């Protein structure tokens, strides 16, 4: 399962030819940001789950 700040790979690459996206907002809609050009895309959770290929990196939360 994916969480906020995870790095994911989508099925189709972005126009800048990278395929690394960071999840920056989760709710009814999901907002992702391209790791290369910082472009932000908002899509419904259903569309995101259909277009996501895999999770590349899980976000590590640091507890002090």
Predicted model as a PDB file, atoms N, CA, C, CB and O in Angstrom, pLDDT in the B-factor column:
MODEL        1                                                                  
ATOM      1  N   UNK A   1       0.841  -1.186   0.000  1.00 87.00           N  
ATOM      2  CA  UNK A   1       0.000   0.000   0.000  1.00 87.00           C  
ATOM      3  C   UNK A   1       0.883   1.245   0.000  1.00 87.00           C  
ATOM      4  CB  UNK A   1      -0.955   0.001   1.220  1.00 87.00           C  
ATOM      5  O   UNK A   1       1.979   1.225   0.559  1.00 87.00           O  
ATOM      6  N   UNK A   2       0.429   2.295  -0.602  1.00 91.00           N  
ATOM      7  CA  UNK A   2       1.185   3.542  -0.711  1.00 91.00           C  
ATOM      8  C   UNK A   2       0.753   4.534   0.371  1.00 91.00           C  
ATOM      9  CB  UNK A   2       1.000   4.163  -2.109  1.00 91.00           C  
ATOM     10  O   UNK A   2      -0.365   4.473   0.882  1.00 91.00           O  
ATOM     11  N   UNK A   3       1.665   5.448   0.705  1.00 93.00           N  
ATOM     12  CA  UNK A   3       1.423   6.486   1.700  1.00 93.00           C  
ATOM     13  C   UNK A   3       1.933   7.820   1.184  1.00 93.00           C  
ATOM     14  CB  UNK A   3       2.095   6.131   3.041  1.00 93.00           C  
ATOM     15  O   UNK A   3       2.580   7.898   0.139  1.00 93.00           O  
ATOM     16  N   UNK A   4       1.627   8.868   1.941  1.00 94.00           N  
ATOM     17  CA  UNK A   4       2.097  10.202   1.607  1.00 94.00           C  
ATOM     18  C   UNK A   4       3.624  10.217   1.638  1.00 94.00           C  
ATOM     19  CB  UNK A   4       1.511  11.256   2.584  1.00 94.00           C  
ATOM     20  O   UNK A   4       4.234   9.610   2.518  1.00 94.00           O  
ATOM     21  N   UNK A   5       4.236  10.902   0.690  1.00 94.00           N  
ATOM     22  CA  UNK A   5       5.683  11.083   0.508  1.00 94.00           C  
ATOM     23  C   UNK A   5       6.395   9.856  -0.054  1.00 94.00           C  
ATOM     24  CB  UNK A   5       6.310  11.451   1.819  1.00 94.00           C  
ATOM     25  O   UNK A   5       7.622   9.873  -0.154  1.00 94.00           O  
ATOM     26  N   UNK A   6       5.681   8.789  -0.425  1.00 95.00           N  
ATOM     27  CA  UNK A   6       6.305   7.657  -1.107  1.00 95.00           C  
ATOM     28  C   UNK A   6       6.666   8.072  -2.538  1.00 95.00           C  
ATOM     29  CB  UNK A   6       5.357   6.412  -1.110  1.00 95.00           C  
ATOM     30  O   UNK A   6       6.028   8.954  -3.113  1.00 95.00           O  
ATOM     31  N   UNK A   7       7.685   7.434  -3.101  1.00 96.00           N  
ATOM     32  CA  UNK A   7       8.065   7.649  -4.498  1.00 96.00           C  
ATOM     33  C   UNK A   7       7.481   6.483  -5.294  1.00 96.00           C  
ATOM     34  CB  UNK A   7       9.646   7.750  -4.676  1.00 96.00           C  
ATOM     35  O   UNK A   7       7.724   5.319  -4.977  1.00 96.00           O  
ATOM     36  N   UNK A   8       6.702   6.810  -6.339  1.00 97.00           N  
ATOM     37  CA  UNK A   8       6.045   5.771  -7.133  1.00 97.00           C  
ATOM     38  C   UNK A   8       6.434   5.889  -8.601  1.00 97.00           C  
ATOM     39  CB  UNK A   8       4.518   5.859  -6.980  1.00 97.00           C  
ATOM     40  O   UNK A   8       6.900   6.933  -9.057  1.00 97.00           O  
ATOM     41  N   UNK A   9       6.233   4.802  -9.326  1.00 96.00           N  
ATOM     42  CA  UNK A   9       6.435   4.773 -10.770  1.00 96.00           C  
ATOM     43  C   UNK A   9       5.066   4.601 -11.415  1.00 96.00           C  
ATOM     44  CB  UNK A   9       7.425   3.623 -11.197  1.00 96.00           C  
ATOM     45  O   UNK A   9       4.287   3.731 -11.025  1.00 96.00           O  
ATOM     46  N   UNK A  10       4.785   5.442 -12.410  1.00 95.00           N  
ATOM     47  CA  UNK A  10       3.520   5.359 -13.115  1.00 95.00           C  
ATOM     48  C   UNK A  10       3.716   4.528 -14.390  1.00 95.00           C  
ATOM     49  CB  UNK A  10       2.974   6.783 -13.448  1.00 95.00           C  
ATOM     50  O   UNK A  10       4.850   4.299 -14.811  1.00 95.00           O  
ATOM     51  N   UNK A  11       2.626   4.083 -14.996  1.00 94.00           N  
ATOM     52  CA  UNK A  11       2.721   3.238 -16.188  1.00 94.00           C  
ATOM     53  C   UNK A  11       3.298   3.993 -17.382  1.00 94.00           C  
ATOM     54  CB  UNK A  11       1.352   2.685 -16.545  1.00 94.00           C  
ATOM     55  O   UNK A  11       4.032   3.418 -18.186  1.00 94.00           O  
ATOM     56  N   UNK A  12       2.965   5.287 -17.499  1.00 92.00           N  
ATOM     57  CA  UNK A  12       3.480   6.101 -18.608  1.00 92.00           C  
ATOM     58  C   UNK A  12       4.412   7.168 -18.059  1.00 92.00           C  
ATOM     59  CB  UNK A  12       2.318   6.753 -19.412  1.00 92.00           C  
ATOM     60  O   UNK A  12       4.101   7.791 -17.044  1.00 92.00           O  
ATOM     61  N   UNK A  13       5.565   7.394 -18.716  1.00 90.00           N  
ATOM     62  CA  UNK A  13       6.482   8.437 -18.238  1.00 90.00           C  
ATOM     63  C   UNK A  13       5.917   9.830 -18.473  1.00 90.00           C  
ATOM     64  CB  UNK A  13       7.839   8.308 -18.926  1.00 90.00           C  
ATOM     65  O   UNK A  13       5.044  10.020 -19.320  1.00 90.00           O  
ATOM     66  N   UNK A  14       6.419  10.803 -17.717  1.00 89.00           N  
ATOM     67  CA  UNK A  14       6.027  12.198 -17.864  1.00 89.00           C  
ATOM     68  C   UNK A  14       6.672  12.751 -19.135  1.00 89.00           C  
ATOM     69  CB  UNK A  14       6.442  13.037 -16.611  1.00 89.00           C  
ATOM     70  O   UNK A  14       7.556  12.114 -19.708  1.00 89.00           O  
ATOM     71  N   UNK A  15       6.240  13.916 -19.574  1.00 92.00           N  
ATOM     72  CA  UNK A  15       6.776  14.538 -20.786  1.00 92.00           C  
ATOM     73  C   UNK A  15       8.270  14.838 -20.667  1.00 92.00           C  
ATOM     74  CB  UNK A  15       6.018  15.823 -21.091  1.00 92.00           C  
ATOM     75  O   UNK A  15       8.964  14.918 -21.681  1.00 92.00           O  
ATOM     76  N   UNK A  16       8.773  15.005 -19.446  1.00 93.00           N  
ATOM     77  CA  UNK A  16      10.206  15.275 -19.236  1.00 93.00           C  
ATOM     78  C   UNK A  16      11.020  13.979 -19.242  1.00 93.00           C  
ATOM     79  CB  UNK A  16      10.422  16.024 -17.903  1.00 93.00           C  
ATOM     80  O   UNK A  16      12.216  13.998 -18.952  1.00 93.00           O  
ATOM     81  N   UNK A  17      10.387  12.869 -19.567  1.00 90.00           N  
ATOM     82  CA  UNK A  17      11.014  11.543 -19.721  1.00 90.00           C  
ATOM     83  C   UNK A  17      11.449  10.888 -18.416  1.00 90.00           C  
ATOM     84  CB  UNK A  17      12.203  11.660 -20.610  1.00 90.00           C  
ATOM     85  O   UNK A  17      12.273   9.974 -18.438  1.00 90.00           O  
ATOM     86  N   UNK A  18      10.916  11.333 -17.277  1.00 91.00           N  
ATOM     87  CA  UNK A  18      11.179  10.625 -16.014  1.00 91.00           C  
ATOM     88  C   UNK A  18       9.900   9.953 -15.578  1.00 91.00           C  
ATOM     89  CB  UNK A  18      11.705  11.594 -14.901  1.00 91.00           C  
ATOM     90  O   UNK A  18       8.805  10.314 -16.009  1.00 91.00           O  
ATOM     91  N   UNK A  19      10.059   8.972 -14.719  1.00 93.00           N  
ATOM     92  CA  UNK A  19       8.890   8.239 -14.259  1.00 93.00           C  
ATOM     93  C   UNK A  19       8.923   8.074 -12.748  1.00 93.00           C  
ATOM     94  CB  UNK A  19       8.810   6.875 -14.941  1.00 93.00           C  
ATOM     95  O   UNK A  19       8.452   7.066 -12.222  1.00 93.00           O  
ATOM     96  N   UNK A  20       9.480   9.062 -12.046  1.00 95.00           N  
ATOM     97  CA  UNK A  20       9.526   9.061 -10.578  1.00 95.00           C  
ATOM     98  C   UNK A  20       8.622  10.182 -10.082  1.00 95.00           C  
ATOM     99  CB  UNK A  20      11.001   9.241 -10.043  1.00 95.00           C  
ATOM    100  O   UNK A  20       8.827  11.351 -10.410  1.00 95.00           O  
ATOM    101  N   UNK A  21       7.633   9.819  -9.297  1.00 96.00           N  
ATOM    102  CA  UNK A  21       6.678  10.776  -8.756  1.00 96.00           C  
ATOM    103  C   UNK A  21       6.605  10.631  -7.248  1.00 96.00           C  
ATOM    104  CB  UNK A  21       5.289  10.583  -9.386  1.00 96.00           C  
ATOM    105  O   UNK A  21       6.659   9.517  -6.726  1.00 96.00           O  
ATOM    106  N   UNK A  22       6.481  11.753  -6.543  1.00 97.00           N  
ATOM    107  CA  UNK A  22       6.305  11.721  -5.092  1.00 97.00           C  
ATOM    108  C   UNK A  22       4.863  12.070  -4.775  1.00 97.00           C  
ATOM    109  CB  UNK A  22       7.286  12.700  -4.376  1.00 97.00           C  
ATOM    110  O   UNK A  22       4.318  13.033  -5.315  1.00 97.00           O  
ATOM    111  N   UNK A  23       4.243  11.286  -3.897  1.00 97.00           N  
ATOM    112  CA  UNK A  23       2.877  11.571  -3.453  1.00 97.00           C  
ATOM    113  C   UNK A  23       2.955  12.713  -2.450  1.00 97.00           C  
ATOM    114  CB  UNK A  23       2.187  10.297  -2.822  1.00 97.00           C  
ATOM    115  O   UNK A  23       3.602  12.585  -1.411  1.00 97.00           O  
ATOM    116  N   UNK A  24       2.296  13.837  -2.758  1.00 97.00           N  
ATOM    117  CA  UNK A  24       2.371  14.998  -1.871  1.00 97.00           C  
ATOM    118  C   UNK A  24       1.061  15.274  -1.146  1.00 97.00           C  
ATOM    119  CB  UNK A  24       2.775  16.217  -2.658  1.00 97.00           C  
ATOM    120  O   UNK A  24       1.048  16.039  -0.182  1.00 97.00           O  
ATOM    121  N   UNK A  25      -0.043  14.670  -1.586  1.00 95.00           N  
ATOM    122  CA  UNK A  25      -1.321  14.856  -0.907  1.00 95.00           C  
ATOM    123  C   UNK A  25      -2.168  13.616  -1.112  1.00 95.00           C  
ATOM    124  CB  UNK A  25      -2.058  16.118  -1.426  1.00 95.00           C  
ATOM    125  O   UNK A  25      -2.236  13.067  -2.211  1.00 95.00           O  
ATOM    126  N   UNK A  26      -2.808  13.184  -0.043  1.00 94.00           N  
ATOM    127  CA  UNK A  26      -3.707  12.044  -0.138  1.00 94.00           C  
ATOM    128  C   UNK A  26      -5.034  12.400   0.506  1.00 94.00           C  
ATOM    129  CB  UNK A  26      -3.093  10.792   0.526  1.00 94.00           C  
ATOM    130  O   UNK A  26      -5.075  13.021   1.569  1.00 94.00           O  
ATOM    131  N   UNK A  27      -6.088  12.012  -0.129  1.00 92.00           N  
ATOM    132  CA  UNK A  27      -7.433  12.240   0.361  1.00 92.00           C  
ATOM    133  C   UNK A  27      -8.360  11.590  -0.639  1.00 92.00           C  
ATOM    134  CB  UNK A  27      -7.748  13.768   0.549  1.00 92.00           C  
ATOM    135  O   UNK A  27      -8.097  10.491  -1.126  1.00 92.00           O  
ATOM    136  N   UNK A  28      -9.453  12.280  -0.945  1.00 92.00           N  
ATOM    137  CA  UNK A  28     -10.329  11.769  -1.986  1.00 92.00           C  
ATOM    138  C   UNK A  28      -9.594  11.810  -3.330  1.00 92.00           C  
ATOM    139  CB  UNK A  28     -11.650  12.589  -2.049  1.00 92.00           C  
ATOM    140  O   UNK A  28      -9.758  10.926  -4.171  1.00 92.00           O  
ATOM    141  N   UNK A  29      -8.779  12.858  -3.510  1.00 96.00           N  
ATOM    142  CA  UNK A  29      -7.906  12.982  -4.676  1.00 96.00           C  
ATOM    143  C   UNK A  29      -6.470  12.752  -4.215  1.00 96.00           C  
ATOM    144  CB  UNK A  29      -8.063  14.386  -5.366  1.00 96.00           C  
ATOM    145  O   UNK A  29      -6.151  12.905  -3.036  1.00 96.00           O  
ATOM    146  N   UNK A  30      -5.614  12.384  -5.161  1.00 97.00           N  
ATOM    147  CA  UNK A  30      -4.202  12.203  -4.859  1.00 97.00           C  
ATOM    148  C   UNK A  30      -3.413  13.165  -5.730  1.00 97.00           C  
ATOM    149  CB  UNK A  30      -3.750  10.725  -5.092  1.00 97.00           C  
ATOM    150  O   UNK A  30      -3.646  13.265  -6.935  1.00 97.00           O  
ATOM    151  N   UNK A  31      -2.475  13.872  -5.108  1.00 98.00           N  
ATOM    152  CA  UNK A  31      -1.623  14.825  -5.819  1.00 98.00           C  
ATOM    153  C   UNK A  31      -0.215  14.263  -5.829  1.00 98.00           C  
ATOM    154  CB  UNK A  31      -1.661  16.248  -5.156  1.00 98.00           C  
ATOM    155  O   UNK A  31       0.330  13.892  -4.790  1.00 98.00           O  
ATOM    156  N   UNK A  32       0.376  14.204  -7.039  1.00 97.00           N  
ATOM    157  CA  UNK A  32       1.736  13.707  -7.178  1.00 97.00           C  
ATOM    158  C   UNK A  32       2.595  14.774  -7.857  1.00 97.00           C  
ATOM    159  CB  UNK A  32       1.762  12.380  -7.984  1.00 97.00           C  
ATOM    160  O   UNK A  32       2.100  15.576  -8.648  1.00 97.00           O  
ATOM    161  N   UNK A  33       3.909  14.768  -7.530  1.00 97.00           N  
ATOM    162  CA  UNK A  33       4.845  15.750  -8.088  1.00 97.00           C  
ATOM    163  C   UNK A  33       5.976  15.012  -8.789  1.00 97.00           C  
ATOM    164  CB  UNK A  33       5.406  16.693  -6.976  1.00 97.00           C  
ATOM    165  O   UNK A  33       6.561  14.082  -8.234  1.00 97.00           O  
ATOM    166  N   UNK A  34       6.281  15.436 -10.018  1.00 96.00           N  
ATOM    167  CA  UNK A  34       7.381  14.848 -10.785  1.00 96.00           C  
ATOM    168  C   UNK A  34       8.692  15.159 -10.080  1.00 96.00           C  
ATOM    169  CB  UNK A  34       7.400  15.383 -12.250  1.00 96.00           C  
ATOM    170  O   UNK A  34       8.942  16.305  -9.706  1.00 96.00           O  
ATOM    171  N   UNK A  35       9.523  14.152  -9.899  1.00 95.00           N  
ATOM    172  CA  UNK A  35      10.802  14.322  -9.210  1.00 95.00           C  
ATOM    173  C   UNK A  35      11.805  15.113 -10.052  1.00 95.00           C  
ATOM    174  CB  UNK A  35      11.388  12.960  -8.852  1.00 95.00           C  
ATOM    175  O   UNK A  35      12.748  15.684  -9.505  1.00 95.00           O  
ATOM    176  N   UNK A  36      11.619  15.155 -11.366  1.00 94.00           N  
ATOM    177  CA  UNK A  36      12.565  15.837 -12.239  1.00 94.00           C  
ATOM    178  C   UNK A  36      12.201  17.303 -12.450  1.00 94.00           C  
ATOM    179  CB  UNK A  36      12.638  15.130 -13.574  1.00 94.00           C  
ATOM    180  O   UNK A  36      13.027  18.179 -12.192  1.00 94.00           O  
ATOM    181  N   UNK A  37      10.991  17.589 -12.912  1.00 96.00           N  
ATOM    182  CA  UNK A  37      10.624  18.962 -13.278  1.00 96.00           C  
ATOM    183  C   UNK A  37       9.685  19.627 -12.269  1.00 96.00           C  
ATOM    184  CB  UNK A  37       9.974  18.967 -14.642  1.00 96.00           C  
ATOM    185  O   UNK A  37       9.319  20.788 -12.452  1.00 96.00           O  
ATOM    186  N   UNK A  38       9.290  18.923 -11.217  1.00 96.00           N  
ATOM    187  CA  UNK A  38       8.441  19.436 -10.138  1.00 96.00           C  
ATOM    188  C   UNK A  38       7.003  19.748 -10.575  1.00 96.00           C  
ATOM    189  CB  UNK A  38       9.064  20.679  -9.564  1.00 96.00           C  
ATOM    190  O   UNK A  38       6.280  20.447  -9.865  1.00 96.00           O  
ATOM    191  N   UNK A  39       6.590  19.237 -11.732  1.00 96.00           N  
ATOM    192  CA  UNK A  39       5.210  19.417 -12.196  1.00 96.00           C  
ATOM    193  C   UNK A  39       4.267  18.653 -11.281  1.00 96.00           C  
ATOM    194  CB  UNK A  39       5.046  18.942 -13.668  1.00 96.00           C  
ATOM    195  O   UNK A  39       4.571  17.529 -10.880  1.00 96.00           O  
ATOM    196  N   UNK A  40       3.123  19.249 -10.946  1.00 97.00           N  
ATOM    197  CA  UNK A  40       2.169  18.622 -10.028  1.00 97.00           C  
ATOM    198  C   UNK A  40       0.923  18.198 -10.792  1.00 97.00           C  
ATOM    199  CB  UNK A  40       1.795  19.588  -8.874  1.00 97.00           C  
ATOM    200  O   UNK A  40       0.385  18.958 -11.597  1.00 97.00           O  
ATOM    201  N   UNK A  41       0.469  16.972 -10.531  1.00 96.00           N  
ATOM    202  CA  UNK A  41      -0.736  16.424 -11.158  1.00 96.00           C  
ATOM    203  C   UNK A  41      -1.669  15.945 -10.053  1.00 96.00           C  
ATOM    204  CB  UNK A  41      -0.389  15.256 -12.151  1.00 96.00           C  
ATOM    205  O   UNK A  41      -1.240  15.288  -9.105  1.00 96.00           O  
ATOM    206  N   UNK A  42      -2.960  16.284 -10.187  1.00 97.00           N  
ATOM    207  CA  UNK A  42      -3.982  15.813  -9.251  1.00 97.00           C  
ATOM    208  C   UNK A  42      -4.912  14.868 -10.005  1.00 97.00           C  
ATOM    209  CB  UNK A  42      -4.782  17.012  -8.620  1.00 97.00           C  
ATOM    210  O   UNK A  42      -5.360  15.171 -11.111  1.00 97.00           O  
ATOM    211  N   UNK A  43      -5.194  13.717  -9.390  1.00 96.00           N  
ATOM    212  CA  UNK A  43      -6.115  12.758 -10.011  1.00 96.00           C  
ATOM    213  C   UNK A  43      -6.918  12.058  -8.925  1.00 96.00           C  
ATOM    214  CB  UNK A  43      -5.345  11.718 -10.877  1.00 96.00           C  
ATOM    215  O   UNK A  43      -6.553  12.086  -7.750  1.00 96.00           O  
ATOM    216  N   UNK A  44      -7.995  11.442  -9.328  1.00 97.00           N  
ATOM    217  CA  UNK A  44      -8.806  10.719  -8.359  1.00 97.00           C  
ATOM    218  C   UNK A  44      -8.035   9.490  -7.888  1.00 97.00           C  
ATOM    219  CB  UNK A  44     -10.178  10.314  -8.969  1.00 97.00           C  
ATOM    220  O   UNK A  44      -7.137   9.006  -8.576  1.00 97.00           O  
ATOM    221  N   UNK A  45      -8.390   9.002  -6.724  1.00 95.00           N  
ATOM    222  CA  UNK A  45      -7.728   7.820  -6.162  1.00 95.00           C  
ATOM    223  C   UNK A  45      -7.890   6.629  -7.108  1.00 95.00           C  
ATOM    224  CB  UNK A  45      -8.305   7.481  -4.760  1.00 95.00           C  
ATOM    225  O   UNK A  45      -6.959   5.842  -7.287  1.00 95.00           O  
ATOM    226  N   UNK A  46      -9.052   6.501  -7.701  1.00 95.00           N  
ATOM    227  CA  UNK A  46      -9.315   5.391  -8.625  1.00 95.00           C  
ATOM    228  C   UNK A  46      -8.386   5.456  -9.839  1.00 95.00           C  
ATOM    229  CB  UNK A  46     -10.786   5.411  -9.084  1.00 95.00           C  
ATOM    230  O   UNK A  46      -7.812   4.444 -10.240  1.00 95.00           O  
ATOM    231  N   UNK A  47      -8.240   6.673 -10.433  1.00 97.00           N  
ATOM    232  CA  UNK A  47      -7.334   6.834 -11.574  1.00 97.00           C  
ATOM    233  C   UNK A  47      -5.888   6.563 -11.170  1.00 97.00           C  
ATOM    234  CB  UNK A  47      -7.459   8.247 -12.162  1.00 97.00           C  
ATOM    235  O   UNK A  47      -5.137   5.929 -11.912  1.00 97.00           O  
ATOM    236  N   UNK A  48      -5.503   7.045  -9.991  1.00 96.00           N  
ATOM    237  CA  UNK A  48      -4.131   6.844  -9.518  1.00 96.00           C  
ATOM    238  C   UNK A  48      -3.822   5.355  -9.380  1.00 96.00           C  
ATOM    239  CB  UNK A  48      -3.914   7.560  -8.170  1.00 96.00           C  
ATOM    240  O   UNK A  48      -2.773   4.890  -9.827  1.00 96.00           O  
ATOM    241  N   UNK A  49      -4.727   4.618  -8.767  1.00 95.00           N  
ATOM    242  CA  UNK A  49      -4.502   3.178  -8.572  1.00 95.00           C  
ATOM    243  C   UNK A  49      -4.433   2.433  -9.895  1.00 95.00           C  
ATOM    244  CB  UNK A  49      -5.607   2.582  -7.706  1.00 95.00           C  
ATOM    245  O   UNK A  49      -3.724   1.433 -10.012  1.00 95.00           O  
ATOM    246  N   UNK A  50      -5.168   2.918 -10.893  1.00 96.00           N  
ATOM    247  CA  UNK A  50      -5.167   2.294 -12.208  1.00 96.00           C  
ATOM    248  C   UNK A  50      -3.865   2.615 -12.961  1.00 96.00           C  
ATOM    249  CB  UNK A  50      -6.391   2.763 -13.021  1.00 96.00           C  
ATOM    250  O   UNK A  50      -3.360   1.776 -13.707  1.00 96.00           O  
ATOM    251  N   UNK A  51      -3.320   3.830 -12.767  1.00 96.00           N  
ATOM    252  CA  UNK A  51      -2.148   4.278 -13.515  1.00 96.00           C  
ATOM    253  C   UNK A  51      -0.815   4.007 -12.817  1.00 96.00           C  
ATOM    254  CB  UNK A  51      -2.267   5.735 -13.785  1.00 96.00           C  
ATOM    255  O   UNK A  51       0.234   4.082 -13.456  1.00 96.00           O  
ATOM    256  N   UNK A  52      -0.837   3.696 -11.523  1.00 96.00           N  
ATOM    257  CA  UNK A  52       0.404   3.435 -10.797  1.00 96.00           C  
ATOM    258  C   UNK A  52       0.934   2.046 -11.134  1.00 96.00           C  
ATOM    259  CB  UNK A  52       0.184   3.570  -9.278  1.00 96.00           C  
ATOM    260  O   UNK A  52       0.181   1.073 -11.180  1.00 96.00           O  
ATOM    261  N   UNK A  53       2.249   1.969 -11.369  1.00 96.00           N  
ATOM    262  CA  UNK A  53       2.873   0.685 -11.687  1.00 96.00           C  
ATOM    263  C   UNK A  53       3.424   0.027 -10.431  1.00 96.00           C  
ATOM    264  CB  UNK A  53       3.991   0.872 -12.720  1.00 96.00           C  
ATOM    265  O   UNK A  53       3.115  -1.131 -10.147  1.00 96.00           O  
ATOM    266  N   UNK A  54       4.256   0.774  -9.663  1.00 96.00           N  
ATOM    267  CA  UNK A  54       4.830   0.200  -8.443  1.00 96.00           C  
ATOM    268  C   UNK A  54       5.351   1.304  -7.533  1.00 96.00           C  
ATOM    269  CB  UNK A  54       5.963  -0.789  -8.786  1.00 96.00           C  
ATOM    270  O   UNK A  54       5.507   2.455  -7.942  1.00 96.00           O  
ATOM    271  N   UNK A  55       5.616   0.920  -6.288  1.00 95.00           N  
ATOM    272  CA  UNK A  55       6.219   1.826  -5.314  1.00 95.00           C  
ATOM    273  C   UNK A  55       7.727   1.639  -5.405  1.00 95.00           C  
ATOM    274  CB  UNK A  55       5.688   1.554  -3.848  1.00 95.00           C  
ATOM    275  O   UNK A  55       8.231   0.525  -5.261  1.00 95.00           O  
ATOM    276  N   UNK A  56       8.450   2.741  -5.648  1.00 94.00           N  
ATOM    277  CA  UNK A  56       9.910   2.669  -5.767  1.00 94.00           C  
ATOM    278  C   UNK A  56      10.559   2.783  -4.394  1.00 94.00           C  
ATOM    279  CB  UNK A  56      10.439   3.780  -6.701  1.00 94.00           C  
ATOM    280  O   UNK A  56      11.415   1.972  -4.041  1.00 94.00           O  
ATOM    281  N   UNK A  57      10.151   3.795  -3.610  1.00 93.00           N  
ATOM    282  CA  UNK A  57      10.715   4.012  -2.280  1.00 93.00           C  
ATOM    283  C   UNK A  57       9.606   4.327  -1.299  1.00 93.00           C  
ATOM    284  CB  UNK A  57      11.754   5.147  -2.299  1.00 93.00           C  
ATOM    285  O   UNK A  57       8.719   5.134  -1.577  1.00 93.00           O  
ATOM    286  N   UNK A  58       9.668   3.673  -0.135  1.00 92.00           N  
ATOM    287  CA  UNK A  58       8.737   4.003   0.943  1.00 92.00           C  
ATOM    288  C   UNK A  58       9.331   5.144   1.739  1.00 92.00           C  
ATOM    289  CB  UNK A  58       8.453   2.768   1.859  1.00 92.00           C  
ATOM    290  O   UNK A  58      10.544   5.186   1.944  1.00 92.00           O  
ATOM    291  N   UNK A  59       8.503   6.071   2.191  1.00 86.00           N  
ATOM    292  CA  UNK A  59       8.947   7.194   3.015  1.00 86.00           C  
ATOM    293  C   UNK A  59       9.304   6.692   4.402  1.00 86.00           C  
ATOM    294  CB  UNK A  59       7.857   8.290   3.097  1.00 86.00           C  
ATOM    295  O   UNK A  59       8.522   5.977   5.030  1.00 86.00           O  
ATOM    296  N   UNK A  60      10.470   7.060   4.876  1.00 83.00           N  
ATOM    297  CA  UNK A  60      10.913   6.661   6.220  1.00 83.00           C  
ATOM    298  C   UNK A  60      10.611   7.782   7.196  1.00 83.00           C  
ATOM    299  CB  UNK A  60      12.433   6.317   6.237  1.00 83.00           C  
ATOM    300  O   UNK A  60      11.155   8.880   7.075  1.00 83.00           O  
ATOM    301  N   UNK A  61       9.752   7.513   8.156  1.00 74.00           N  
ATOM    302  CA  UNK A  61       9.400   8.516   9.171  1.00 74.00           C  
ATOM    303  C   UNK A  61      10.370   8.392  10.329  1.00 74.00           C  
ATOM    304  CB  UNK A  61       7.927   8.341   9.662  1.00 74.00           C  
ATOM    305  O   UNK A  61      10.604   7.297  10.839  1.00 74.00           O  
ATOM    306  N   UNK A  62      10.931   9.512  10.741  1.00 68.00           N  
ATOM    307  CA  UNK A  62      11.906   9.518  11.819  1.00 68.00           C  
ATOM    308  C   UNK A  62      11.217   9.918  13.110  1.00 68.00           C  
ATOM    309  CB  UNK A  62      13.080  10.471  11.504  1.00 68.00           C  
ATOM    310  O   UNK A  62      10.631  10.997  13.196  1.00 68.00           O  
ATOM    311  N   UNK A  63      11.285   9.044  14.125  1.00 68.00           N  
ATOM    312  CA  UNK A  63      10.706   9.328  15.428  1.00 68.00           C  
ATOM    313  C   UNK A  63      11.814   9.745  16.388  1.00 68.00           C  
ATOM    314  CB  UNK A  63       9.936   8.099  15.974  1.00 68.00           C  
ATOM    315  O   UNK A  63      12.772   8.999  16.594  1.00 68.00           O  
ATOM    316  N   UNK A  64      11.688  10.922  16.970  1.00 66.00           N  
ATOM    317  CA  UNK A  64      12.727  11.405  17.901  1.00 66.00           C  
ATOM    318  C   UNK A  64      12.306  11.150  19.323  1.00 66.00           C  
ATOM    319  CB  UNK A  64      13.007  12.906  17.697  1.00 66.00           C  
ATOM    320  O   UNK A  64      13.040  11.482  20.253  1.00 66.00           O  
TER     321      UNK A  64                                                      
ENDMDL                                                                          
END                                                                             
